Amino acid sequence: MYYRCLTLLVSMIVLAPVLAKAAEPATVMGPAVGADKKLIKWGADTPVSSWLRDNAAAMEAMWPFDGVVIRGDIAIGGRRAPQHGQLFAKYKFTYDQLKHIVDDVKAAKLQRFTDNFMTMSQSVDDMVFKDESGKEMDRMVLEPPDWFDDDEFAITVANWVLAARICREAGLKGFMLDFELWATTNGKYPRAWDYTFNKKHNSGVVPSFDACYKKWRQRGRELMAAVCAEYPDITMINYHGSHDGPWQRVGTAAPVTDGVHPLSTSDYGLFAPFLDGMLEGIPDGSKALIFDGGPMYHATYRSRFKSYREHTYARSRKLCEVPGEFDDHMRLAFATWIDGRGWRTNPDWSWPWQTQPPYHDNQFTPAENEHSLYCALLEADKYVWLWTERAVFFPKCGFAMAADSPITVNEDYRQALLNCRKPHALNFKRDDRGASADPPSTLPRYDEQQALTPLKDKYEYIASLPVTWRFWADDENISTFGGGSIGKPGWQLDGQSYSNWRTIRTDDYFENQGVQFNGHAWYHTEFDIPASLAGKKISLHFPGITLHPVVGSQIHVNGKLHWGLLAQKEHDVLVVDITEAATPGSKNVVVIKIFNYGGPGGIYRSVKLAVRR
């Protein structure tokens, strides 16, 4: 017996590593990425054409990109100023003012960078001329066109035709479209897609939304037809997506009410008809393409990119009013953002870029960045573009935060670029060791009475919501773009959407409950509102919840979206008015999305139901 036991013990010791290895999931390898897929660089280190001319050889030797996005500058009176949204102005530029871009790109003699683009935008800014130190010397004031004025918009069309000519002669593939509504240096905020904003801030009479919808579609058709006449095979990448985006943002500019077009309440509502018009404007037989930019900035896994194609891109096709043209001329690109994590916690752009291991302050470690690019390239129709803000690939290129910066991307990240086309394990897992910068166990415990007492003169506290909720760690942010039932209209009220979510307590950080990750997380529960509260101002109070510094959190009550913002805090308690969504006398459903990009997160104090006194 002794020898049998000894033999068994020895066998177990010898076989233990083998058995442990067998228990691990088998590695599933994906294919290599073909040369037909192209990796493009764009970001705060976007070079002007003259910088590209002088530095192309060194950059091609260093970085394994297939192309770059350049920022074509405009020469006026012997001076140059970077171009971005200026060509959408009602000021007519000339060929001589942009011809140097053609000369510069040709002189660069690009070999590796074969698929290059020039930025174009609708946010009209002034022409700002600076000296070598970056100090502003002079500016030329520019104004956007009146979309209902044929003569003014004809100037904008002529400028875009000129830009198309520059791209064609320089051998550029076309435009990188920056149609985001961003603030300009002149303090103006030309929100071409936001009907509600224009209605509030236009000094003249703003036509009805239906009239604007038709006009924006007409202008898109006119602009694209003219551009294609100049450059029949032009390619455009619209980094902000396509038709689904404006519909996802319904309600962001104004409340959704009966009798109004939903897109009139979206801050990007007029972009949808403009894009329809652009597709209509492409002539028969043209090879012109518009790429949905697929901004999957923090996606790592192949399933995430597949989800965008299967849900968001498919929804865009259904929402497009010219689906035949969509099929012929719309394609899908993807984007990743290697240093974007800090933006979500430091919206003043002050976050650092970590240049030494373990890289946990960055959006991706080198291995994660490599896998993200690999999956994006597998799923894209052709293009993947890599965006950066703090990570500098092209040094001292004269634009934005990278104007005076040396290269800050190290060899680890360069190797990730070199390796991202090789076969990869599809069951790759992210490194979440940096998910909690501060161990939650070291944080102080909070006294409930201490938190709520300052508000008791203003609010009557009726009940506590359940402590145990359903929980889903949506680390790939599938919910934003749809995945299965998630993301479909009304999914928050569909029990199947959250039936397989785990449970979690709302009196402690989720890191203290075995959940370790950075990203988006969802909470779900049901609660009763007494019938006696009908007619009263009803609110939910959150004494402890992780809030994104810009967008706060999403709080869906009975399917109606409320934003929980820092500005809504009263004595450090988030107060969300749910009066319009509440149903006294019956069950109510609350689904909450929080954004956690570092440190402990979640709902970590019991949620309260309250009414105004």
Summary of the structure (lengths in Angstrom):
residues: 613
radius of gyration: 26.8
end to end distance: 79.6
largest distance: 100.9
contacts: 1999
relative contact order: 0.10
helix: 34%
strand: 21%
